[in-house]
Amino acid sequence: MTAQSLGEFVDTLCRTGYARVVPDASDRRARLVVPTERGRDVAHAMNTLVHELEDRWRQEIGGRDWELFRGALIKLHSPARAITSQ
């Protein structure tokens, strides 16, 4: 993600009420993006839905297969994360 894209994303989060930008008390040059109450509520709701989905998948495919599947997803995510953070 480019710095410009990230800035546009943060602007959208702020404009829609999910986050706000505040000065960083430890570094006057920096700004922090923090969730608003609305943003925290949405994050909580999303986490709840993800846990419900994971529980349903675990029940459908069984504990061992679920752990293998989840492990594979984590492995797939790790290289992508390293690439996008460059």
C-alpha positions in Angstrom: 0.0 0.0 0.0 1.4 3.4 -0.9 1.6 6.3 1.5 -1.0 8.1 -0.6 -3.4 5.1 -0.6 -3.0 4.8 3.2 -3.7 8.5 3.6 -6.9 8.2 1.5 -8.0 5.2 3.5 -7.4 7.0 6.8 -9.3 10.0 5.5 -12.2 7.7 4.6 -12.2 6.1 8.0 -12.3 9.6 9.6 -14.9 11.0 7.3 -17.2 8.1 8.0 -16.8 8.2 11.7 -14.8 5.0 12.3 -11.5 6.7 13.4 -9.9 10.0 14.2 -6.4 11.3 13.9 -4.7 12.7 17.1 -1.2 14.0 17.8 1.3 11.6 19.2 2.3 12.8 22.6 5.7 11.1 22.4 6.6 12.4 18.9 5.3 15.8 17.8 6.0 14.9 14.1 3.7 11.8 14.3 -0.1 11.4 14.2 -2.0 8.5 15.6 -5.1 7.0 14.0 -7.4 5.8 16.8 -10.8 4.2 16.5 -13.9 6.1 17.6 -16.6 4.5 19.6 -18.4 3.6 16.3 -15.1 2.1 15.0 -14.7 0.0 18.2 -18.3 -1.2 18.0 -17.8 -2.3 14.4 -14.5 -4.0 15.2 -16.2 -5.9 18.1 -19.1 -6.9 15.9 -16.7 -8.2 13.1 -14.7 -10.1 15.7 -17.8 -11.7 17.0 -18.9 -12.8 13.5 -15.5 -14.2 12.7 -15.5 -16.3 15.9 -19.0 -17.5 15.1 -17.9 -18.5 11.6 -14.8 -20.2 12.9 -16.9 -22.2 15.4 -19.3 -23.2 12.6 -16.5 -24.4 10.4 -14.8 -26.2 13.3 -18.1 -28.1 13.9 -18.6 -28.9 10.2 -15.1 -30.2 9.4 -14.0 -31.4 12.8 -11.4 -30.2 15.2 -8.3 -31.8 13.6 -9.2 -30.7 10.1 -10.0 -27.3 11.3 -6.6 -26.9 13.0 -4.9 -28.0 9.8 -7.0 -25.6 7.7 -6.4 -22.7 10.1 -2.7 -23.4 10.2 -2.5 -23.4 6.4 -4.3 -20.0 6.3 -1.8 -18.6 8.8 1.1 -19.8 6.7 -0.4 -18.3 3.6 -1.0 -15.0 5.4 2.5 -14.6 6.7 4.4 -14.2 3.4 1.6 -11.8 2.1 2.0 -9.7 5.2 5.8 -9.5 4.7 5.3 -8.4 1.1 2.7 -5.7 1.9 4.8 -4.2 4.7 7.7 -3.4 2.4 
